[in-house]
Amino acid sequence: MVAAETLRRLLARPGLLLMPCCFDALSAKLVERAGFPLTFMSGFAVSAARLGLPDTGLASFGEMRDQARDICGAVSIPVIGDGDTGYGNPVNVKRTVREYARAGLACVMIEDQRWPKRCGHTRGKRVVAFEEAVTRIRAACDARDEGAEILIMARTDARATHGMEEALRRIRAFDEAGADILFLEGPRSEDEMRAFCAATGKPCMANMVEGGDTPLMPPPRLEALGFRIAAYPLTLLSAAVKAMETALATLAAGREAGDLLLSFAELRERVGFPAYDAEASRYRDG
């Protein structure tokens, strides 16, 4: 089944979809192994893990597309990909959508920030004018309607720069332009989160950034507010960095890191050695 259709079927079911976000093929495999029905390729996390750089527009279209291809090739669950601003004018946006679909993504997120964009929970963001923002989403939806097998998630960062009223105006316009999923970045209160979900009949995503601008809420409360997806964009990256720093400090102190580690057999299983060996055994002589 095409990944986009799998995502459509998930969204058609009742209940909130919990979505830990990944940054490479291994983290995506761990999300799938843990039983989550979908994941999101986080731009912040990919920039950090692939380049060791902040999410400030430094990761290129090609780097993000290639990372998406590797991630989608490693899992069977649908993957949503961060398409940033679409990397240029409306024609560039359409190419981004088509290439992300070819990479295997189920959905691409396009946002209304100016380039270079920034992580949604950092300061210094700027957004394009209303008309340009809507044109981006219309171009993305055109690419979908012209044959790209992918859903479109439309994101606005206008809450931080222009206030909640303008952010809701953009959400409604993105809905009218044909977006499949809507995302208002950085609401500051439960009331703002409720207003976002009430502004549209399309599925809405909550972005649960630990230490970010939006209140962290348990899944039942998010569902009650009207959200269909709850994304956790930095949980796995933050946990991985903390675990690696702890292991490195242990080694630097002259101690073995054994208590902090998976067994070698467990690590081999996570990476896929047993499945590889089983497949290879089919072709052995004798």
Order of alpha helices (4+ residues) and beta strands (2+ residues): alpha-beta-alpha-beta-alpha-alpha-beta-alpha-beta-alpha-beta-alpha-alpha-beta-alpha-beta-alpha-beta-alpha-alpha-alpha
